[in-house]
């Protein structure tokens, strides 16, 4: 059994702003709405690699951390890698948003409203206890709680990078860009100094970057989008079979499964042909 240990770390919470409103306004297409959120979260997770680790997906937020290991030189290198990742999270999210908006052939409320979703990052540097309960690795402590408290803050807007003073000292000072000093009142934690970099007004830049890709790369992005969507459909179908929203007998479930699993390959072939052509056509008209 691994004994609990306290260790320095960087905590990152990537939170999708507008999630609750988005899901409430699209209750008639809840599965489709969740697929949209899942696609965006998976877009972020593709950017996660060492030294960053995924601790948990908390609904509309992703809890990441980078733990201090090795000597001071190794930690400085890890900080440099995390620093480079932070702007990339925003770029990847915007890229995923623009791809979903431009590539989807769907005109439903979920797809129309997906552009209202935004990303905010909360970053804190501190210490945490690494332990396990029931075989599940956990990271906990006061600094983890503080980072989560900062998800609710007074910063205007929905697209920003918020760092505590400790995180700004470790990461922000060498990032470039404009950080605005501020403070948040966090109950028992008292007043917490923050540094905020607003990341708005990048939607059109992301769309332009998408269409600036060479034709093969644009086609590859379109196929990746299709594959992710179809994979989400299969997972949703499996969940409905295992836990249907209403009572259904074995024969009804079997008929539903047969219909869906016969239809999905046809959908895959259709969208793999249509969506890359759609993107190329839109680029030609720009």
N, C-alpha and C positions, 0 to 999 in steps of 0.2 A: 504494500500500500504506500502510495506517495504521500509524504508528510506535507502539510501546508507550509508555504514559504512566502515571505514578503519580497516583492521585487519592484524595481522602478519600471515604468512603462509609459507609452503614449497611448491615450484613449481617443478613438475617433468614432463619433456617431454620425452616420449619414442618414438624414431624415428627409423623406419625401413630403414636402409641404403641400397641403391641399388634398391629402388622401381622404380624410373623413368626408369633406364636402363632395369630392368626386364620387365616392361610393354611395353616399346618400342620394345624390342627384341621378344616379344610374342604378337604382335598386332593381329595376326590371331586367337588367343585364348584369347581375352581380358576378357571375362566373367570368364573363367577358371582361368586366372591369378589373377583376382580380388578375386575369391573365395579363392585362396591360401593366399593372403594378409589378407582377412577377417578372415580366420581360425587362422592365427598367431596373429592378433589383439585380437580376442576373447580369445586366449590362455593367453595373457597378462591380459585381463580384468578379467579373473577368479581369478587373484591374488589381485584384488582391493577390499578392504573392509575397514571399519572404522579403523583408522582415514582418510584414503585416500578417495577422492571423484573424480569422473570423471566429468571434465568440458566439454570436447569436443573431438571428433575424427576429426582430421584435415588431411584427406587423408591418408598418411602413418605414421602419428604421433598421439600419444594419450596424451592429456593434462590432468594431474592429479594435485591435490593439497591436502594438509592437513592444515586446518585452526586452529589457536590457539584458544582454548576454555578452560574455567576454569582457575584454578590457575597455579602457576609455576610447582607444582608437576604433575598436569595433562598434562601439555605441555611436560615435560620431558618424561613422559610415552608415549605420542604420538610420540615423536621423536624416542624413542627406537623402537617402532613398525614400523615406516617408515624405520629406519636404517636396520632392519631385512628384510624388503621387497625388498630392492634394489638388493641384490644378487639373490633373488628368481625370480625377473623379468627375469634376464639372464638365470637362470636355466630353467624356464618355457618356454621361447622362444626356447632355444636349444632343450628342450624335445619335443616341438611341431614340430620343424624342423626335428629332427631325426625320429619322428614318421611318419610324412608326407612322408619323403624320403624312409623309410623302409617299410611302410605299403601300399603305393599306388601301385595298379597294372598297373598304367598308365605310358607309356614311352614317353609321348609327351614332347615338348620343355619346357612347363611350369614346369612340374614335374622334368625334368632334371636340370633346372636352379634354382629351389627353394633354393638349397644349397648356392647360391651366396648372398642371403639376410642376412643381419646382423642387430644387434641391438645396438643402442647407447642411453644412458640416459643422459639428461642434468638436473642438480638439482641446484636450487637456493633458498636461504632463504631471505625473504624480507617482504614487505607489499603490500597490494593490496586493491582496492575498490570493495566491494561486492554490487552489485546493480541489477536491472532488467530492461529490455527493452521489451515491448510487452509481458510481463508475463514470459519472459525467463531469468533465473538467469545468471548473468555474473560476471566474475572476471577480472578486468583490472587495469592498472596502469603501472608506469615506470618499476617496477621489472618484471612484466609479459612480457613487451616488451623486456627487457634485456635477459630473459631466451630464448625467441624465436630467438633473434639475435645470441645467442650462438650455435644455431643449425648449423650455418655456421661458422666453426672455422678452425684453422690450425693444429688440432691434427691429426697425421698420423694414418691410419687404420680406420676400420669401426665398431669395437666392443670395446666400452669403456664406462666408467662412468666418466662424467665430472662434477665437483662441483665448484661453485664459492667459494671464500674465506669464505663468510658468511655461505654457506651450509656445507663446510668442518668443520667449527667451530661447527656447530650444530649437524652434523651427521658423517662426515668422520673420524674425529680423533679417534672415538671409534669403527670403523669398522674393523680395521686390513687390511692386504694386503698392497701393495706398491702403494702409490700415488706420482705422479711426479708433482712438482710445475711448473707452467708455467704462461703465460699471453696471453690475447687476446685483440686486438684493436677493439673496438666496437663503432666507430663513435662518436656520441655525448656523449656516456657513458665513453669515454676515455679508458684507459687501465684497464682491469679487470683481477685480479689475479685468477688463476684456479688451481685445483688439479685434476689430471687425473689418473684413474686406468684402465689399459688395460685389457680386458676380453677375448682376443683371445685364440686360441689353446684349445678350450673346446669342439669342435664338437665330437671328438672321445670319450671323456669322457661321453658326453650326450648319445651317441649311446651305450656305454658299460653299462651305468646306465639303459637304457631302457631294454637291454637284461638281466640285473641282476635281474629284477623284478620277483617275483614268478609267476608261470603260470597263476593263476587267475587274478592277477593284470595286467599282460601283455595282457590277453584277454580283460579285462575291458578297457584298454587304446585303444586297437584296435577297440572295439565297439563304444567308444566315438568318435574316429576319423571318423568312418563310419557315425554315426548319425550326426555329424557336417557337413560332406560333403553332405549328402542327404538333410539336412535342407537348406544348401546353394543352392542346386539345385532347391528346391521348391521356395525359395525366388527369384532366378534368373528367373525362369519360370514365376512367377507372375509379375515381373517387365517387362518382354518381352511382356506379355499379355496386360498390362496397357499402356506401351509405346514401341511398336515394333520399331525395327531399320528401317524398311521399311513399306510402307503403306500396310495394310492387312484388308480385310473385316471381317465381323462378323463370317461368316462360316469358313473362314480360321483360324481365331483365335480359334474358338471352336474346330476345328479338331486338332490344335496344342496342345491345353489344354488337350483334351482327350488323345492324344498320350502320352504326357509327364506324366500325372498323372496316367495313366495305367502302364507306364514303370517304374516310380520311385519306387513303392513298390517292383517290381521284382528286381530292382537294389539293394534295401536295403537288401532283403533276400539273394541275391547272395553274396554281399560283407560281410555281417555279417557271412556268412559261410566260405568265402574264405580268408579274410584278417587275422583273428586270426590264421588260419592254416598256412598262409604264414609266419607270424612272428615266430611262433613256429618252423617251418622248418628252417628258417634262423638262429635262435638261435642254433638249433641242429647242424648246419654245422659250427658254429664258433669255 
